[in-house]
């Protein structure tokens, strides 16, 4: 019986990690199904009515490895951000600001625009800053971070 339980636990994702609130009430986020941080950073936080999502790359949450293909990797970065926001009740329409970092503006901005059109539909789109940078973690091509409005449920 114990082996069956252990086997089943190995198949199912581990429950979201719970962190203590800061003294000011800031909640650190680590929802089920999300990527695993690779260093001294958190996936996101909730501070009052706002959710702040760290820069997300196109990492497959099941393997913690980069997705193959430029467009697919950029889409996954947005989906990783979306998952963190949704864990606190926000939707993509609740985004109040996005920042996108790409390593080649000419090459990757069209993919960013296409993915946003797919995910947000015809708009309106949130305010966005897109910046070309020399290098990203893991020599990746794109990273996207977001701030979302998600009133606390009291």
N, C-alpha and C positions, 0 to 999 in steps of 0.2 A: 504494500500500500504506500509506504513512504517513497519508494522509487517512482511510483506513478505520480505522486504529488511533485516530486523534484523534477520529473520529466515535463510535467505540465507547466511548472514554473519556468522552465527553460524555454518553452515555446511562447509564452505570453510576455509582453513588455512589462518591465518593472514599473510600479506605480510612480507617479510624479514625486520627485523629491520635495520634501517640505523644509523650508528654511525659516528660522525665527524672523519676525518683523524687526526692522530697525527701531530705535527708540522714537523715531518720528513716524513710524507706521509704514515705512517702505517695505513692500513685499518683493522678494526675489522670486523669479519665475523659472520653473523647470518642468514644463508639462510633459505628460506621456506622449510618446511618438516624436519628440523633438530630437534634434542633433545633440551631441554631447560636446560641451565646451572643451577646447584643447589647451586651456591655460587659465590664467587668473582673471577670468571674466564670467559674467552671467549672461544667459540668453535674453533676459529682460527683467524689468521691474515694473511694479505698479506703485505710483505715488499719487494718492488721492484719486481723482477721476481720470488720470492719464496713465497710459501704458507705453513704456519706452522699450523698443526692441533693438537689441544690439545688431551690429552689422552681420547679416546672414549671407553666407556663401551658398553655392549650389551643391551642397553636401546631401547625399542620400542618408536620411535618418536611420535606415535599417543597417547600413554598413559603415556609416561615418566616413565614406569616401566620396570624392567628387563625382558628379554625374558626367557622363561622356556627352560631348556635343555642346557647342557654344550656346545655342538658343535654349536647349534643354537645361543646361546648367544655370542660365539666368532665370528661367522659369522656376527652377527648384529653389533658388535664392528667395524669390518672392513668396513661394509656397511655404518655405520655412518661416519667413517673417509672419505670414498670415496665420500659421498654426499658433505661434506665440500670442499674437493679438487675440485670436479667437479663444484661447484658453482663459481669457479674462472678460469674455463677452463682447469684444469689439469685432467689427467687420471691416473689410477693406474700405467701405464707404466712411468709416469712422477715422480714417487716417487724416491727420491734420498737418503732417509733414513727412516727406520722404527725402532721404539722401542716398544717392546711388554713386558708387565709385566704380569706374571701369579703367582698364589698363590701355584701352584704345578707343577713344571717343568715336572715331569714324567707323570703326568696325562693329562696335558693340551697342552703341546708342540705338540703332534701328531695332535690334532685338529687344532692348529694354522697352522701347515704345510699343512694339508688337505684343509683348507679354502684358504690359499694362492695359492695352486695349482688350486683350482676351479676358483679363481678370476683372477689370472695371467696366467693361462694356463701352458704351458710347460716352461715358463720363457722367457727371463731372469727375475730373481727376484731382487728386490732392496736390498741394504745392510740392514741387520737387526740385531739388538741386542735383545736378549730375556733374561729377568732377572726374577728369582724367588724372590718374595717379601713375607714378612710375612702377609701383609694385604693390601687390596685396599678399596677405598671408597665404602660404602654400603656393605662391606664384599663380594664384587664381586670376580670373578675368573680370570678376564682378563681385561687388558686395553691396547689399541694400539694407538700410536701417529705417525704422519708422517710429513715429509718435502717433498714438491713437487716443481718441477721447472715448472713454468707457465709464460713465458714471457708476460709482460704487453702489451696490445693492445693500441697503441697510435694513 
